[in-house]
Structures are given as structure tokens and as C-alpha cells.
């Protein structure tokens, strides 16, 4: 079934060009393009017009361009517009306008992508759901996600992120939200903001894109709760709060960590809520409770929603826990917690809590005792207080349960120096150096957390650990 016909795309963008084509998808990358896609020639680090000929050769139905690219025939299936990004935004708005789907927007300093994926699972159990791929949450990711939305979708989940002030509200308005959710507000991207209050105001601006009659799902367990709640009140939105505090509409009573799982008891008014997450982590549990609030706001069956939530598992790089087999004969292994996609103080604390609560295996391996090991990389974009925020990790409650901390990056040097000597592992400036000696860092029975901002590339250490299980 066609996602966009030439006639529809021309009407949406006001462009001109060949007619008669029909696209079944939308792509901005020739590496992932499949035949039938409309190729959008965005200009970022590279000019997408340089890849139009390749896209058409790979079977693109048409290309959205601002000029006829070099080496492409003028009678090729081109949709020519003054500005390609603006035209992609127009496609996104048109896709939103023609669907009857309930659209949910998710933002927050931590947990956007994981929560979006929880919503994909939970909503998908009760209707046709469309959701953003990967972390498509910026000025091109949001319109691309909208432009890919089929008319038959019943739910759509749009992740909305930011790096600088003023980014969230326009994207939220474009998505025209039925439900807006903020996971949390925490120190992140402080280079672009004066303080956490500025971050809270920016996160709260997702409510500017909430339709009249829409519902805001907001966290109560944050220092800046008054900022987001007041903004919702100013706009006249209905609010559902979640958290551990008394007075939360969805109040968590307990999140009990078990072997590879979290059992959650909560309440909504007089109604008891019990659900299980198939991964360990109180932060996952809190986001899961917020997802159930969203499901309730949409009028879905709460029992089915709670059951489906148990089927969600974190994706690679975002808290995925996996066993790595070291010896197939003796069946010895260690557990890897891959949280290497990104990091800020709040997500670092949540990841350490997950490690601290993780059971180890005794009586195996060279040491015959399981250890909790952390490989921590720099947290980026934290502004002038970044060194203090890294040093503060040494005061994390329960950190004494972590046997060894390896540090990667110049900012993490201050943490390394602040740790007691018994916990200091290696400090390296570059992740590759630590990855090269991965086998010496672990033993059977250990649980190893790898956490850091994407730019510090501690994912190299993750991959080195995974390779140990393939030898």
C-alpha cells in the first residue's frame, strides 16, 4: 500500500516534478533505503543530493530535492522544493493531519528511548502502533517519523529531544500531541543552559504541542516539578502525575529487584497496580509506571497493558543485561550490562543502582568470588560544573558494593582520584586502550556495567567483552 503518491506529496509540500510515482516508505540514507522509498536529500554533514543517483539506482520511487542533482536526468522521478528539510516537515504535518491516530510525545533528560520502546510494546498489544526508529528525536528525526506514519496507525509514539533552548516546542506542535509525557528532568546538556531550571522549562515546552483536551503525564519526584506542573496549569491541560511521593496520581510503593527482573507495586487512587519488568532497574520501573499512566489516559485495558509491559526489554546500549559465556565446557559466564549509548548524572546514578542491586555468582572463576565492576566513561555536555559532577559519583549511595571502577576519559580522572584505592581499577584516556585488555578485567561470576556518553566510545569496551563469548 502506498504511503505517499506523487499527487499527495506535491500537495503536501507545494513542490513540482514528475507525477505517477508512489512511495511505500521514506528514507534519508541510501545505506538503509529499500526499493519503493521516497529518498529525502537532506543536507547535513554531507549533501544528500550527492546520493540521489545512487538512491534511484537502488529502487527509490522518487527523490525529494531542491535542485536536479548532477548526473540525474531532469525527467527522473524528482519532487523539487525550495527547501528539503522544510518539505520534510510539511510531509510530517500532512501525515499527522490525515491520520486518526492518538499521538504520544515523549521527552525527558533520561529514558526517552527506553520509554518510547515500552510504549511501542504496550500500545502495540491493543492497536496498530507507529513509533520512531532508534533515537530519531531531533529537527529531522521528528518530521521523518511523522512522514513515515501510515494512515492506518491507531497510535503513534514520537520521541522529542533537545540540545539547546527552543527546540522542543516546535517539534511538539508539529506532532500535534494527544498525550505529552516527561520522563524526568536532570542535569544534561548544561553547556547550553544556565541551570536545571532552564532545562525544566525547555522540557515543559512539550506541553505547548498538546491538543486541547490532551493529557500531560508528568514526574512528581523531581526538584523542578513545580515548573512543569505550573506550565501545564497555565495552558489548562489535564495532568496525571507519577512518582513515589504521596499525592502522585500513579504512586509507586515498591520496586523490588529480583534475578533479572523488577517487581513493582503501585496504586492509582484506590486501585492497586502490580506489574513485572523483565529487567532489573528502578528507573525502568518508574518509566513503566508512567507508561501505564499513558495507557490509562488513552482508555486502554490496564490488565493487558501491565502484562504486555513485562515483554519489554531494553535495547543494546541502554541497560541491556546479557550473559557472556566464557567456557562452554564448564559453563562459566559473566553478566554484561550494556548502557554505553549515553550518560548524564541521573542516568549514571540509575545505572549504578542497577549494578549495585545485581546478584553475582560465587565459587566460580579464577577468584571464586563474583564482583561488581563498573567501566565508566566521560559524561559530555555538562558545562562548567562537569568536573564536580564527575567527582560526585564517588559519593553515590551503595557504591562500596562495587569492587572495581575503571575510568575512561579526562573528565573521569577526577572520579578516579576521588575513589578509595581499593576500588580503583584502570584510568585510561581512550576507550580502545581498555578494550584491548578486556579479558584481564573480568572473571566468571562477575557483573560488569559499561556506561558513558556516546562520544567517549565505551561501546568499544562493550564489543570487546562480547567478543570474549565468541572465542
Secondary structure in CASP SS format (residue, H / E / C, confidence):
PFRMAT SS
TARGET T0000
AUTHOR 0000-0000-0000
METHOD secondary structure of the structure
MODEL  1
X C 1.00
X C 1.00
X C 1.00
X E 1.00
X E 1.00
X H 1.00
X H 1.00
X H 1.00
X H 1.00
X H 1.00
X H 1.00
X H 1.00
X H 1.00
X C 1.00
X C 1.00
X E 1.00
X E 1.00
X C 1.00
X C 1.00
X C 1.00
X C 1.00
X E 1.00
X E 1.00
X C 1.00
X E 1.00
X E 1.00
X E 1.00
X C 1.00
X C 1.00
X C 1.00
X C 1.00
X C 1.00
X C 1.00
X C 1.00
X C 1.00
X C 1.00
X E 1.00
X E 1.00
X E 1.00
X E 1.00
X C 1.00
X C 1.00
X E 1.00
X C 1.00
X C 1.00
X C 1.00
X E 1.00
X H 1.00
X H 1.00
X H 1.00
X H 1.00
X H 1.00
X H 1.00
X H 1.00
X H 1.00
X H 1.00
X H 1.00
X C 1.00
X C 1.00
X C 1.00
X C 1.00
X E 1.00
X E 1.00
X E 1.00
X E 1.00
X C 1.00
X C 1.00
X C 1.00
X C 1.00
X C 1.00
X C 1.00
X C 1.00
X C 1.00
X C 1.00
X C 1.00
X C 1.00
X C 1.00
X E 1.00
X E 1.00
X E 1.00
X C 1.00
X C 1.00
X C 1.00
X H 1.00
X H 1.00
X H 1.00
X H 1.00
X H 1.00
X H 1.00
X H 1.00
X H 1.00
X H 1.00
X H 1.00
X H 1.00
X H 1.00
X H 1.00
X H 1.00
X H 1.00
X C 1.00
X C 1.00
X C 1.00
X E 1.00
X E 1.00
X E 1.00
X E 1.00
X E 1.00
X E 1.00
X C 1.00
X C 1.00
X C 1.00
X C 1.00
X H 1.00
X H 1.00
X H 1.00
X H 1.00
X H 1.00
X H 1.00
X H 1.00
X H 1.00
X H 1.00
X H 1.00
X H 1.00
X H 1.00
X H 1.00
X C 1.00
X C 1.00
X C 1.00
X C 1.00
X E 1.00
X E 1.00
X E 1.00
X C 1.00
X C 1.00
X C 1.00
X C 1.00
X C 1.00
X C 1.00
X C 1.00
X C 1.00
X C 1.00
X H 1.00
X H 1.00
X H 1.00
X H 1.00
X H 1.00
X H 1.00
X H 1.00
X C 1.00
X C 1.00
X C 1.00
X C 1.00
X C 1.00
X C 1.00
X C 1.00
X E 1.00
X E 1.00
X E 1.00
X E 1.00
X E 1.00
X C 1.00
X C 1.00
X C 1.00
X C 1.00
X C 1.00
X C 1.00
X C 1.00
X C 1.00
X H 1.00
X H 1.00
X H 1.00
X H 1.00
X H 1.00
X H 1.00
X H 1.00
X H 1.00
X C 1.00
X E 1.00
X E 1.00
X E 1.00
X E 1.00
X E 1.00
X E 1.00
X C 1.00
X C 1.00
X C 1.00
X C 1.00
X C 1.00
X C 1.00
X C 1.00
X H 1.00
X H 1.00
X H 1.00
X C 1.00
X C 1.00
X C 1.00
X H 1.00
X H 1.00
X H 1.00
X H 1.00
X H 1.00
X H 1.00
X H 1.00
X H 1.00
X H 1.00
X H 1.00
X H 1.00
X H 1.00
X H 1.00
X H 1.00
X E 1.00
X E 1.00
X E 1.00
X E 1.00
X E 1.00
X E 1.00
X E 1.00
X E 1.00
X E 1.00
X E 1.00
X C 1.00
X C 1.00
X C 1.00
X C 1.00
X C 1.00
X H 1.00
X H 1.00
X H 1.00
X H 1.00
X H 1.00
X H 1.00
X H 1.00
X H 1.00
X H 1.00
X H 1.00
X H 1.00
X C 1.00
X C 1.00
X E 1.00
X E 1.00
X E 1.00
X E 1.00
X E 1.00
X E 1.00
X C 1.00
X C 1.00
X C 1.00
X C 1.00
X C 1.00
X C 1.00
X E 1.00
X E 1.00
X E 1.00
X E 1.00
X E 1.00
X E 1.00
X E 1.00
X E 1.00
X E 1.00
X C 1.00
X C 1.00
X E 1.00
X E 1.00
X E 1.00
X E 1.00
X E 1.00
X E 1.00
X E 1.00
X E 1.00
X C 1.00
X C 1.00
X E 1.00
X E 1.00
X E 1.00
X E 1.00
X E 1.00
X E 1.00
X E 1.00
X C 1.00
X C 1.00
X C 1.00
X C 1.00
X H 1.00
X H 1.00
X H 1.00
X H 1.00
X H 1.00
X H 1.00
X H 1.00
X H 1.00
X H 1.00
X H 1.00
X H 1.00
X H 1.00
X H 1.00
X H 1.00
X H 1.00
X H 1.00
X C 1.00
X C 1.00
X C 1.00
X C 1.00
X H 1.00
X H 1.00
X H 1.00
X H 1.00
X H 1.00
X H 1.00
X H 1.00
X H 1.00
X C 1.00
X C 1.00
X C 1.00
X C 1.00
X C 1.00
X C 1.00
X C 1.00
X C 1.00
X C 1.00
X C 1.00
X E 1.00
X E 1.00
X E 1.00
X E 1.00
X E 1.00
X E 1.00
X E 1.00
X E 1.00
X C 1.00
X C 1.00
X C 1.00
X C 1.00
X E 1.00
X E 1.00
X E 1.00
X E 1.00
X E 1.00
X E 1.00
X E 1.00
X E 1.00
X C 1.00
X C 1.00
X C 1.00
X C 1.00
X C 1.00
X H 1.00
X H 1.00
X H 1.00
X H 1.00
X H 1.00
X H 1.00
X H 1.00
X H 1.00
X H 1.00
X H 1.00
X H 1.00
X H 1.00
X C 1.00
X C 1.00
X C 1.00
X C 1.00
X C 1.00
X C 1.00
X C 1.00
X C 1.00
X C 1.00
X C 1.00
X C 1.00
X C 1.00
X C 1.00
X C 1.00
X C 1.00
X E 1.00
X E 1.00
X E 1.00
X E 1.00
X E 1.00
X E 1.00
X C 1.00
X C 1.00
X C 1.00
X C 1.00
X C 1.00
X H 1.00
X H 1.00
X H 1.00
X H 1.00
X H 1.00
X H 1.00
X H 1.00
X H 1.00
X H 1.00
X H 1.00
X H 1.00
X H 1.00
X H 1.00
X C 1.00
X C 1.00
X C 1.00
X H 1.00
X H 1.00
X H 1.00
X C 1.00
X C 1.00
X E 1.00
X E 1.00
X E 1.00
X E 1.00
X E 1.00
X C 1.00
X C 1.00
X C 1.00
X C 1.00
X H 1.00
X H 1.00
X H 1.00
X H 1.00
X H 1.00
X H 1.00
X C 1.00
X C 1.00
X H 1.00
X H 1.00
X H 1.00
X E 1.00
X E 1.00
X E 1.00
X E 1.00
X E 1.00
X C 1.00
X C 1.00
X H 1.00
X H 1.00
X H 1.00
X H 1.00
X H 1.00
X H 1.00
X C 1.00
X H 1.00
X H 1.00
X H 1.00
X H 1.00
X C 1.00
X C 1.00
X C 1.00
X C 1.00
X C 1.00
X E 1.00
X E 1.00
X E 1.00
X E 1.00
X E 1.00
X C 1.00
X C 1.00
X H 1.00
X H 1.00
X H 1.00
X C 1.00
X C 1.00
X H 1.00
X H 1.00
X H 1.00
X H 1.00
X H 1.00
X H 1.00
X H 1.00
X H 1.00
X H 1.00
X H 1.00
X C 1.00
X C 1.00
X C 1.00
END
